[in-house]
Amino acid sequence: MAYKITDDCISCGACADACPVSCISEGDSKYVIDADSCLSCGACAGTCPVGAPVEE
């Protein structure tokens, strides 16, 4: 299952830097994950200071 980023996101970019396939980009109010490219590796969740990335 792909990850998604909740509204808890503070737009720090830590998740995007940690993603091995670069499927995370900056959205209008928070970062977003391209579910089709997500490997569900959890690297984003492991680096997020507020726990915004969660499995769908």
C-alpha positions as CSV (number, residue, x, y, z in Angstrom):
1,M,0.0,0.0,0.0
2,A,1.2,3.5,-0.8
3,Y,1.8,6.1,1.7
4,K,-0.1,9.4,1.9
5,I,0.8,12.6,3.7
6,T,-1.8,13.9,6.2
7,D,-2.7,17.5,7.1
8,D,-0.1,17.3,9.9
9,C,2.6,18.1,7.3
10,I,4.6,21.2,8.1
11,S,6.2,21.3,4.6
12,C,9.8,20.8,5.9
13,G,10.8,18.6,2.9
14,A,12.4,15.9,5.0
15,C,10.2,13.2,3.5
16,A,11.0,14.3,-0.1
17,D,14.8,14.2,0.6
18,A,14.4,10.6,2.1
19,C,12.4,9.1,-0.7
20,P,14.5,6.7,-2.8
21,V,12.3,7.1,-5.9
22,S,11.6,10.8,-5.7
23,C,7.8,10.4,-5.7
24,I,7.2,13.2,-3.1
25,S,6.8,16.8,-4.2
26,E,5.7,20.0,-2.7
27,G,1.9,20.7,-3.0
28,D,-0.1,23.8,-2.4
29,S,-0.4,23.4,1.4
30,K,1.6,20.2,2.1
31,Y,3.9,17.7,0.4
32,V,2.2,15.0,-1.7
33,I,3.1,11.5,-2.7
34,D,2.6,10.0,-6.1
35,A,0.9,6.7,-5.1
36,D,1.7,5.1,-8.4
37,S,5.4,5.5,-7.9
38,C,5.5,4.9,-4.1
39,L,7.4,1.7,-3.1
40,S,5.8,1.7,0.4
41,C,9.3,1.5,1.9
42,G,8.5,3.9,4.8
43,A,11.6,6.0,4.4
44,C,9.4,9.2,4.5
45,A,7.6,8.1,7.6
46,G,10.9,7.4,9.3
47,T,12.3,10.9,8.7
48,C,9.2,13.0,9.2
49,P,9.4,15.0,12.5
50,V,5.6,15.2,12.9
51,G,4.6,11.7,11.5
52,A,2.6,13.0,8.6
53,P,3.3,10.2,6.1
54,V,1.0,7.2,6.9
55,E,0.1,4.0,5.0
56,E,-3.2,4.2,3.1
